[in-house]
Amino acid sequence: MIKQDVQDTFRTIRPSILYFGTPVVLLTTLSEDGSTNISPLSSAWALGSRIILGIGNGGKGLENLSRTGECVINLPDSSLWEQVEKLAPLTGKSPVPDNKRELYRFEGDKFAAAGFTPLPSACVKPLRIRECPLQIEASLVQVHPSDGFCIVETESRAVHAEERIVLGEHYVNPAAWNPLIYSFRHYFGLDAEKGKSFKSET
């Protein structure tokens, strides 16, 4: 039986969004004119070599990825939050879709708009973002349409990590890697390490 005083410490709520804390992704995709578009995403997770992305319908990122079948999943660290936020009100679609006109404006060069530096990729055509310490080149596996967005399944093809976050030959050092976390529409970094999984190899 649950004690009443324990039950009283919880409240049933109806939050307008459920961004309970996931890494920010800057998705780069190739537009028809050969330029690279950057789409900030707040829903992403990985399982093995598969990376699942939540992408809103009607945006340039989903359009490009569906057409070309390739992308780069750039992961910014917490120091880049202001540059990420500069991208938030921008869209690569012209004309701006009706449902975005109130809050968004078209920008053809998002690298310049956010102060990012383009880098060539090894396996795919979209460019990488130099300032992001972790960059994953990926291919499209499947798109699962949903209500207002798509659940996009991708497969990692190449992983690039900045030297300062690499441990040994092929590990990312979790003590050096501080991803930008999006939690209920606020940006956070990681706190001090609390411990590690029994499966950890570092």
C-alpha positions as CSV (number, residue, x, y, z in Angstrom):
1,M,0.0,0.0,0.0
2,I,1.3,3.5,-1.0
3,K,1.6,5.9,1.9
4,Q,-0.4,9.0,1.4
5,D,2.4,11.4,2.3
6,V,4.5,9.9,-0.5
7,Q,1.6,10.2,-3.0
8,D,1.2,13.9,-2.0
9,T,4.7,14.7,-3.3
10,F,3.5,14.3,-6.9
11,R,1.1,16.3,-9.1
12,T,-0.6,15.3,-12.4
13,I,0.3,18.0,-14.9
14,R,-0.3,18.7,-18.6
15,P,2.9,20.3,-20.0
16,S,2.6,21.9,-23.4
17,I,5.8,20.1,-24.5
18,L,7.7,17.0,-23.4
19,Y,11.3,17.9,-24.1
20,F,12.5,16.3,-20.9
21,G,16.2,16.6,-21.8
22,T,17.8,15.3,-25.0
23,P,21.0,16.3,-26.8
24,V,20.7,19.1,-29.4
25,V,21.5,18.0,-33.0
26,L,22.4,20.2,-35.9
27,L,21.4,18.2,-38.9
28,T,23.2,19.2,-42.1
29,T,21.5,18.1,-45.4
30,L,22.1,18.9,-49.1
31,S,19.8,21.3,-50.9
32,E,19.0,21.2,-54.6
33,D,21.4,24.1,-55.4
34,G,24.3,22.2,-53.8
35,S,24.3,24.3,-50.6
36,T,24.2,22.7,-47.1
37,N,21.2,23.4,-44.9
38,I,21.4,23.3,-41.1
39,S,18.4,22.2,-39.1
40,P,18.5,22.3,-35.3
41,L,16.7,19.3,-33.8
42,S,15.7,18.6,-30.2
43,S,14.7,15.0,-30.5
44,A,17.4,12.4,-31.1
45,W,18.6,9.1,-29.6
46,A,21.0,6.3,-30.6
47,L,20.9,2.5,-30.4
48,G,23.9,0.7,-31.8
49,S,24.8,2.3,-35.1
50,R,21.3,3.5,-35.7
51,I,20.3,7.1,-34.8
52,I,16.7,8.1,-34.6
53,L,15.7,11.7,-35.3
54,G,12.4,13.5,-34.7
55,I,12.0,16.0,-37.6
56,G,9.0,18.4,-38.1
57,N,7.1,18.1,-41.3
58,G,7.4,20.9,-43.9
59,G,11.0,21.8,-43.2
60,K,14.0,21.8,-45.5
61,G,15.9,19.3,-43.5
62,L,13.4,16.5,-43.9
63,E,12.8,17.4,-47.5
64,N,16.5,17.2,-48.3
65,L,17.1,14.1,-46.3
66,S,14.2,12.3,-48.0
67,R,15.5,13.3,-51.4
68,T,19.2,12.6,-51.0
69,G,19.2,9.9,-48.4
70,E,22.2,11.3,-46.5
71,C,23.1,13.8,-43.7
72,V,25.5,14.7,-41.0
73,I,24.4,14.6,-37.4
74,N,26.5,17.4,-35.8
75,L,26.5,17.4,-32.0
76,P,27.3,20.8,-30.4
77,D,28.7,21.1,-26.9
78,S,27.1,23.4,-24.3
79,S,29.3,26.4,-25.2
80,L,27.6,26.7,-28.5
81,W,24.0,27.3,-27.3
82,E,23.9,30.9,-28.5
83,Q,24.9,30.0,-32.0
84,V,22.4,27.2,-32.0
85,E,19.7,29.6,-30.9
86,K,20.6,31.9,-33.8
87,L,19.4,29.1,-36.1
88,A,16.1,28.6,-34.3
89,P,14.1,31.2,-36.1
90,L,15.5,30.5,-39.5
91,T,14.2,28.2,-42.3
92,G,15.9,27.0,-45.5
93,K,12.5,27.0,-47.3
94,S,11.6,29.8,-49.7
95,P,8.9,31.0,-49.7
96,V,8.5,30.5,-45.9
97,P,5.6,28.0,-45.3
98,D,2.4,29.6,-44.1
99,N,2.6,27.8,-40.8
100,K,6.0,29.3,-40.1
101,R,5.6,32.9,-41.4
102,E,4.9,34.4,-38.0
103,L,8.0,33.2,-36.3
104,Y,10.5,32.2,-39.0
105,R,12.4,33.9,-41.8
106,F,14.3,32.4,-44.8
107,E,18.1,32.2,-44.6
108,G,20.1,30.7,-47.5
109,D,23.4,30.6,-45.6
110,K,22.9,29.3,-42.1
111,F,26.7,28.7,-41.6
112,A,27.3,32.4,-41.9
113,A,24.1,33.3,-39.9
114,A,25.3,31.2,-36.9
115,G,29.0,31.9,-37.3
116,F,29.8,28.2,-38.1
117,T,32.6,26.9,-40.3
118,P,31.9,24.3,-43.0
119,L,34.1,21.1,-43.3
120,P,34.0,18.5,-46.1
121,S,32.6,15.1,-45.2
122,A,34.2,11.8,-45.9
123,C,31.2,9.6,-47.0
124,V,28.3,12.0,-47.7
125,K,27.8,15.3,-49.6
126,P,26.4,17.5,-46.8
127,L,29.1,19.5,-45.0
128,R,30.1,19.0,-41.4
129,I,30.1,21.8,-38.8
130,R,33.7,22.5,-37.6
131,E,32.7,23.9,-34.2
132,C,30.7,20.7,-33.2
133,P,33.1,18.4,-31.3
134,L,31.2,15.3,-32.5
135,Q,30.0,14.7,-36.1
136,I,28.3,11.6,-37.4
137,E,27.9,11.1,-41.2
138,A,24.8,9.0,-41.8
139,S,22.5,7.4,-44.4
140,L,18.7,7.4,-44.3
141,V,17.2,4.0,-43.5
142,Q,13.5,4.7,-43.1
143,V,11.0,7.5,-42.5
144,H,8.1,6.8,-40.2
145,P,5.4,9.6,-40.7
146,S,3.5,10.7,-37.6
147,D,1.2,13.6,-36.6
148,G,3.0,16.8,-37.6
149,F,6.5,15.2,-37.7
150,C,8.4,12.2,-38.9
151,I,10.5,9.6,-36.9
152,V,13.6,9.2,-39.1
153,E,15.9,6.2,-38.8
154,T,19.5,6.7,-39.9
155,E,22.6,4.5,-40.0
156,S,26.0,5.9,-38.9
157,R,28.7,5.7,-41.7
158,A,31.6,7.7,-40.1
159,V,32.1,9.4,-36.8
160,H,34.5,12.4,-36.4
161,A,35.5,13.5,-32.9
162,E,37.6,16.4,-31.8
163,E,41.0,15.3,-30.4
164,R,40.3,16.8,-27.0
165,I,37.3,14.5,-26.4
166,V,38.9,11.3,-27.6
167,L,40.1,8.6,-25.2
168,G,42.5,5.9,-26.5
169,E,42.0,5.0,-30.1
170,H,38.2,4.9,-30.5
171,Y,36.4,6.1,-27.4
172,V,34.7,9.4,-26.6
173,N,35.9,10.6,-23.2
174,P,32.6,11.2,-21.3
175,A,34.5,13.5,-18.8
176,A,35.6,15.8,-21.7
177,W,32.4,15.6,-23.8
178,N,29.7,18.1,-22.6
179,P,26.7,17.9,-25.0
180,L,24.2,20.7,-25.3
181,I,21.0,19.4,-23.7
182,Y,17.6,20.8,-24.5
183,S,15.2,20.5,-21.5
184,F,11.7,22.0,-21.6
185,R,12.9,24.7,-24.1
186,H,16.0,25.6,-22.0
187,Y,19.6,24.9,-22.8
188,F,21.9,23.0,-20.3
189,G,25.2,21.3,-20.2
190,L,26.1,18.2,-18.1
191,D,26.7,18.4,-14.4
192,A,29.7,16.6,-12.7
193,E,29.9,12.9,-13.3
194,K,27.9,10.9,-10.7
195,G,29.2,7.4,-11.7
196,K,29.3,5.0,-14.7
197,S,27.5,2.0,-16.1
198,F,28.8,-1.5,-15.4
199,K,29.2,-1.8,-19.2
200,S,31.5,1.2,-19.4
201,E,34.9,0.4,-21.1
202,T,36.5,3.7,-20.0
